[in-house]
Amino acid sequence: MSIYNPLLDHVMKDLRERFPPEVLDVYSLPLLLPANILQKSDENLEQIAQKLVKQFSEVLPTDPKTALQSLRGELIMWREKWENAERANLNLPTISSEALKACDEDVYPFIHLFLKLLTTLPISNASAERSFSALRRLKDWLRSTMDENRLNGLALMLCHRDIEVSVNNVIDRFAKCRSRRMEFSL
């Protein structure tokens, strides 16, 4: 016990430092996913609307009071849409990108904005760190004078290794890009 309690205190302190309230507030966005919104009552929808408007007031296109009123109505319509879809035995979107595709921006402007935020938020910073590592491998001291267009192309090739590149198509494209003094062929 003399080791366990200090260790537990350290872990709890570390978690509080890593996940401050501002970070944890973002976790209210998944409440807009169809599976989650179907489980909410009208009172819960009111709380969700207030919480979202309070947290994201800086990115809302209107003032918070107007946004709150609009979002309340949108949430009720959003829940009814998915209740009808569930009754019709349609597949409900399970991830934010699918829900974003199913969200009409003209009918649900605020929900569309929040789903866009949810979809574009990184789950972790690992993908950003991987891209910087890839960039470090690409742009070393031998390639320091590379222009942006070529660097972007190489970075895309590195990221999308699964796409097959035809050598003949690359040669043909290179040969057609400008006139040459000599015939370019294999």
N, C-alpha and C positions, 0 to 999 in steps of 0.2 A: 504494500500500500504506500510505502514511503516514496516509491518511484512512480507509481501509477498516477497519483494525484497531480504532481508537478507536470508530468507528461501530458495529461489530459488538459490542464490549464494552458500549457503551451500550444496545444493543438487548437483549442477554442480561441485563443488570442490570435493565432495565425489565420484562422477562418474569418474572424471579425475584420482583420486587416485586409484580407484578400477580397472579401465580399461586403463592402460597406452598403448602407441602405440605398444609395444611388444605383448601385449595380443590381441589387436585388429587385428594385422597382421595375426593371425591364421584364421581369418574369410575369408581369401582369398581361403582357401582350399575347401569350398563348391562350388566354381565356377567350380570344376571338375565334379560335378554331372551331369548326362545327361540332365536333364531339364534345368540346368543353362548354360551348354556349348553350347546347341543348339541356345541360344539367342545371342551368341557372334560372332562378325565379325572377319576377319583375323587380323585387327589392334588390336582388343581387346585381341585376343589370344596372340599376340606378347607382349602386356602389362602384361598379366597374366603370361606368361613364364618368363619375366624379373623379375616380382615381386616375384614369387615363388623361382626362383634361388637365388635371392638376400636374401630372408628371411631364406631359409633353406640350405644355402651353406655348413653349417657344417655337415649335414647329407647326402649330395649327394656323391655317390660313385666315381665321377670324378670331374675334375676341373670345375669351373663355366662356362667357355667359351664353353667347350664341352657339358656340361649339358644343356646349353641354346639352342644350336643348336639341340640337340636330342629332347628336350622338345617341341620345336616349331613344329617339324615334328610329334611328338606323339599327340600333341593337335589337329592338323589338321586331322590326321587319327581318333582320338577319336571322334571328332565332326562328321566326315563323317560316322563313324560306327553308331552313334545314329540317324543321319538323315536317313540312310537306314532303321534302325529299326523302326523309326517313320513312314516312307512311307509304310512299310510292316505291319503297325498296331500292332506292338509288344509292350508289356508293357515295359516302361522304368523304370529302377531302380529309386526309390525315396529316398532311404536312403544310406548312405555310405557303409554299410556292403553288400548290394545287388550290388552296383556298384563295390565294390572290388571283389566280386565273378565273376562278368562279365568281369573283366579286366584281360587279359592274361599277365602274368608277362614277358614272353619272347618278346611279341610285344610292350608292353607299360611299360618298367621297371620304368621310372620316375613317370608316372601317378600311377602305382601300389604302389610305395613307398609313394606318397603323399596321396593316398586313405587309405593306411594302417595307416598313421599318423592321418588322419581325423577320422578314425574309432576308434582308440585307445585313442584319446584325451578325457578326461572326460569333460562332459558338465558343471558339477559343482563339488565341492569337497564334496557334501553331501554323495555320496556312500562311499568315503574313511572314512568319519567321522562315518558313520553307521557301517562300518566294525571294526573300532577301538572300538566303543561302544559294539559291539557284542563280540569282543575279551576280553574286560574288564569284561563282564558278564561271559564269559567262564572260563577265567583263574583268578580266585579269589584266596585268600590265602589258601583255602582248596585244590585247585588243582595246587599248585605252583610247584610240582615236576613232572608234566605231561610231557611226551616226545613229540617230534614234530609230530610224526605220529598220535598219538591220538588227539592232538590239531587240526591238519589239518582235521581229520575226523569229530570231533565235530563242527568245524567251517563250514565245508561243509554241515553238517546236519542242522545247524542253517540257513544257507543261502538258502538251497533248501528244505524248509519245505513242498513243494507241492509234493515231491517224496515220495511215500508210501514205508515204510520199513516193510518187513515181519519178524516178530519175529522168526518164525520157521527157516527161512533162516539164520538169524543171529546166532541162537543156533547151527544149523548144521555146519555152517562155523567155529564157535568157537570150536566145538567138534572135527572137522577134522584137526585143525591147528597143533596139536601135540598130542602125545600119553599121555593118562592119566592112573593113577593107578586104578581109578574106572570108570565104565561105566557112561557116561554123557548123560542123557536123561530126558525128562519130564514125 
